[in-house]
């Protein structure tokens, strides 16, 4: 073999070795990257314009930033993956990672959550968030993990989202319990809500949400109750020109993760997720406040009279309702909640 052939063979060999090492390195990096990215599927039943969606988007953005791109969140709004009840079932089966739910349905298998259905439980918004951000609220996030029978629920609470307060509105102002005397008020088909309206002197009338506009228009009911964004979105301001902030109910939304997903996360991933979730709670609360202000502006433009009332007479009139439904652990929890900030 001559000298030039020898140099060529040596160069070819070196080139093959370098190429092999390069392909191995690139392939290794690619597979490491694939393994490093964890995808979390998140669902809710509300439109993308809703503050809940804004909160989840903020969580997704922050989680990507905090984790350096190691965790990616895919959000499915508008009930794409099912109703609120169905998404909770998916969390329990491990086919969905995270979902938003009202705290109220948890009372069906964790009885202490029924406390949120009690009327006039919270004195004001500050009291509400004092409770949720304090020891009581944080312990309730943990209680989601076990059913009343002590068996695992398949769920774990992450944080709370704001859904505002429910308030009365109608074709006349309800500035005191006396104004509700004999008035037909639409309520959900819920015994606590019906007893509350009855205690205030009204005539509780269950009507489905989809039929409520027509029921108000035709006089089947004279009023209803909900929050300002729902009042505006449903265009009930076209029929009802009086909205009264009595704040009879404040039920938080909750961000909940599947226990199966949680068990698969590393300690570092859990820390990242909790930080992003808690930051999203603050962001969502601000988004909710902005949505309320926008709704109030629409209401004023449409000629709706907006009133803030003294809650004390309403609270006094509904004391028997709280006593009726607050028993055992629920009563103890109610007393602890009412003591916060006093």
MOBEL-V497264 format. One record per run of one state. SS is the DSSP state (h for helix, s for strand, l for the rest). FROM is the first residue (numbers start at 1). TO is the last residue. If there is no record, write none. Layout:
# MOBEL-V497264
<<SS,FROM,TO> <SS,FROM,TO>>
This chain:
# MOBEL-V497264
<<l,1,2> <h,3,36> <l,37,37> <s,38,43> <l,44,50> <h,51,66> <l,67,70> <s,71,76> <l,77,83> <h,84,93> <l,94,97> <s,98,102> <l,103,103> <h,104,108> <l,109,110> <h,111,117> <l,118,124> <h,125,133> <l,134,134> <h,135,143> <l,144,145> <s,146,146> <l,147,151> <s,152,152> <l,153,154> <s,155,161> <l,162,165> <s,166,170> <l,171,176> <h,177,180> <l,181,183> <s,184,187> <l,188,190> <h,191,199> <l,200,202> <s,203,206> <l,207,208> <h,209,218> <l,219,222> <s,223,226> <l,227,227> <h,228,233> <l,234,235> <h,236,238> <l,239,241> <s,242,249> <l,250,252> <s,253,258> <h,259,264> <l,265,266> <h,267,301> <l,302,304> <s,305,308> <l,309,311> <h,312,317> <l,318,318> <h,319,325> <l,326,328> <h,329,339> <l,340,342>>
